[in-house]
């Protein structure tokens, strides 16, 4: 299973998002678009050519680029799962692209809820 990780660039996504996902040991291949820098990433090609199974969107902070990515994913039929951190308020417009908008408390809670949402069997 391949999952594209979408997010705002306005927080420490390397340590707060990428690192916990990598260290979780899930049976998933994550695509981290800004792991090697903040340059543009061609997500549209991934979605259009069905090279990913899901988009995991961390939506605690609004971001125009992320909104464009989520629009592409929706148009090309890639399932979107949104997560937002407790104490933040995600954009209501997300309901137009997915009914899967999940609140989490910390990185452990995010991983646990992702496992349930994806129906992963982990020991």
SELUMKE-186027 format. One record per residue (C-alpha): chain; x, y, z; residue number from 1; residue in one letter. Coordinates in steps of 0.02 Angstrom, whole numbers. Layout:
N
@unit->A	x->X	y->Y	z->Z	pos->NUM	code->A
...
***
This chain:
123
@unit->A	x->0	y->0	z->0	pos->1	code->X
@unit->A	x->65	y->172	z->-48	pos->2	code->X
@unit->A	x->12	y->329	z->44	pos->3	code->X
@unit->A	x->51	y->507	z->-8	pos->4	code->X
@unit->A	x->72	y->622	z->142	pos->5	code->X
@unit->A	x->2	y->796	z->115	pos->6	code->X
@unit->A	x->26	y->942	z->235	pos->7	code->X
@unit->A	x->57	y->1126	z->259	pos->8	code->X
@unit->A	x->237	y->1184	z->259	pos->9	code->X
@unit->A	x->202	y->1298	z->408	pos->10	code->X
@unit->A	x->257	y->1177	z->544	pos->11	code->X
@unit->A	x->400	y->1057	z->581	pos->12	code->X
@unit->A	x->329	y->917	z->472	pos->13	code->X
@unit->A	x->497	y->826	z->466	pos->14	code->X
@unit->A	x->494	y->792	z->653	pos->15	code->X
@unit->A	x->308	y->805	z->694	pos->16	code->X
@unit->A	x->239	y->705	z->548	pos->17	code->X
@unit->A	x->368	y->615	z->441	pos->18	code->X
@unit->A	x->475	y->548	z->584	pos->19	code->X
@unit->A	x->330	y->468	z->683	pos->20	code->X
@unit->A	x->259	y->390	z->524	pos->21	code->X
@unit->A	x->429	y->317	z->476	pos->22	code->X
@unit->A	x->462	y->251	z->651	pos->23	code->X
@unit->A	x->289	y->171	z->668	pos->24	code->X
@unit->A	x->343	y->20	z->567	pos->25	code->X
@unit->A	x->179	y->9	z->475	pos->26	code->X
@unit->A	x->164	y->-106	z->324	pos->27	code->X
@unit->A	x->144	y->46	z->212	pos->28	code->X
@unit->A	x->254	y->140	z->89	pos->29	code->X
@unit->A	x->240	y->325	z->130	pos->30	code->X
@unit->A	x->281	y->457	z->1	pos->31	code->X
@unit->A	x->347	y->611	z->90	pos->32	code->X
@unit->A	x->346	y->751	z->-40	pos->33	code->X
@unit->A	x->459	y->871	z->54	pos->34	code->X
@unit->A	x->580	y->751	z->137	pos->35	code->X
@unit->A	x->728	y->816	z->38	pos->36	code->X
@unit->A	x->679	y->999	z->32	pos->37	code->X
@unit->A	x->533	y->1114	z->1	pos->38	code->X
@unit->A	x->537	y->1115	z->-189	pos->39	code->X
@unit->A	x->381	y->1070	z->-286	pos->40	code->X
@unit->A	x->327	y->889	z->-300	pos->41	code->X
@unit->A	x->222	y->820	z->-444	pos->42	code->X
@unit->A	x->79	y->747	z->-344	pos->43	code->X
@unit->A	x->-43	y->768	z->-489	pos->44	code->X
@unit->A	x->49	y->634	z->-589	pos->45	code->X
@unit->A	x->42	y->514	z->-441	pos->46	code->X
@unit->A	x->-145	y->538	z->-423	pos->47	code->X
@unit->A	x->-188	y->541	z->-608	pos->48	code->X
@unit->A	x->-92	y->380	z->-642	pos->49	code->X
@unit->A	x->-154	y->291	z->-486	pos->50	code->X
@unit->A	x->20	y->271	z->-411	pos->51	code->X
@unit->A	x->-46	y->290	z->-233	pos->52	code->X
@unit->A	x->-185	y->204	z->-137	pos->53	code->X
@unit->A	x->-225	y->345	z->-15	pos->54	code->X
@unit->A	x->-185	y->524	z->28	pos->55	code->X
@unit->A	x->-152	y->557	z->212	pos->56	code->X
@unit->A	x->-181	y->742	z->239	pos->57	code->X
@unit->A	x->-125	y->829	z->398	pos->58	code->X
@unit->A	x->-246	y->977	z->393	pos->59	code->X
@unit->A	x->-217	y->1067	z->557	pos->60	code->X
@unit->A	x->-156	y->1221	z->463	pos->61	code->X
@unit->A	x->-232	y->1286	z->302	pos->62	code->X
@unit->A	x->-121	y->1284	z->148	pos->63	code->X
@unit->A	x->-164	y->1331	z->-31	pos->64	code->X
@unit->A	x->-44	y->1205	z->-108	pos->65	code->X
@unit->A	x->-117	y->1066	z->-3	pos->66	code->X
@unit->A	x->-292	y->1117	z->-56	pos->67	code->X
@unit->A	x->-241	y->1100	z->-238	pos->68	code->X
@unit->A	x->-165	y->928	z->-204	pos->69	code->X
@unit->A	x->-323	y->870	z->-117	pos->70	code->X
@unit->A	x->-428	y->933	z->-262	pos->71	code->X
@unit->A	x->-323	y->831	z->-384	pos->72	code->X
@unit->A	x->-335	y->676	z->-274	pos->73	code->X
@unit->A	x->-524	y->696	z->-266	pos->74	code->X
@unit->A	x->-541	y->720	z->-455	pos->75	code->X
@unit->A	x->-437	y->565	z->-490	pos->76	code->X
@unit->A	x->-528	y->458	z->-362	pos->77	code->X
@unit->A	x->-389	y->436	z->-235	pos->78	code->X
@unit->A	x->-464	y->410	z->-60	pos->79	code->X
@unit->A	x->-419	y->550	z->60	pos->80	code->X
@unit->A	x->-402	y->533	z->249	pos->81	code->X
@unit->A	x->-382	y->698	z->342	pos->82	code->X
@unit->A	x->-309	y->715	z->516	pos->83	code->X
@unit->A	x->-303	y->871	z->622	pos->84	code->X
@unit->A	x->-223	y->905	z->790	pos->85	code->X
@unit->A	x->-333	y->933	z->943	pos->86	code->X
@unit->A	x->-355	y->1118	z->975	pos->87	code->X
@unit->A	x->-355	y->1164	z->791	pos->88	code->X
@unit->A	x->-503	y->1184	z->674	pos->89	code->X
@unit->A	x->-492	y->1112	z->499	pos->90	code->X
@unit->A	x->-575	y->1198	z->352	pos->91	code->X
@unit->A	x->-757	y->1149	z->330	pos->92	code->X
@unit->A	x->-728	y->1138	z->143	pos->93	code->X
@unit->A	x->-638	y->972	z->173	pos->94	code->X
@unit->A	x->-808	y->891	z->194	pos->95	code->X
@unit->A	x->-831	y->917	z->7	pos->96	code->X
@unit->A	x->-691	y->795	z->-33	pos->97	code->X
@unit->A	x->-696	y->670	z->110	pos->98	code->X
@unit->A	x->-799	y->615	z->258	pos->99	code->X
@unit->A	x->-642	y->549	z->341	pos->100	code->X
@unit->A	x->-584	y->694	z->451	pos->101	code->X
@unit->A	x->-508	y->632	z->613	pos->102	code->X
@unit->A	x->-446	y->725	z->766	pos->103	code->X
@unit->A	x->-287	y->665	z->853	pos->104	code->X
@unit->A	x->-195	y->715	z->1011	pos->105	code->X
@unit->A	x->-14	y->671	z->977	pos->106	code->X
@unit->A	x->90	y->568	z->855	pos->107	code->X
@unit->A	x->51	y->404	z->944	pos->108	code->X
@unit->A	x->-135	y->441	z->934	pos->109	code->X
@unit->A	x->-116	y->486	z->749	pos->110	code->X
@unit->A	x->-30	y->319	z->712	pos->111	code->X
@unit->A	x->-160	y->219	z->811	pos->112	code->X
@unit->A	x->-305	y->304	z->722	pos->113	code->X
@unit->A	x->-222	y->282	z->552	pos->114	code->X
@unit->A	x->-201	y->96	z->585	pos->115	code->X
@unit->A	x->-387	y->82	z->625	pos->116	code->X
@unit->A	x->-440	y->189	z->478	pos->117	code->X
@unit->A	x->-338	y->85	z->356	pos->118	code->X
@unit->A	x->-388	y->-80	z->436	pos->119	code->X
@unit->A	x->-206	y->-131	z->456	pos->120	code->X
@unit->A	x->-164	y->-290	z->549	pos->121	code->X
@unit->A	x->-10	y->-257	z->653	pos->122	code->X
@unit->A	x->59	y->-362	z->795	pos->123	code->X
***
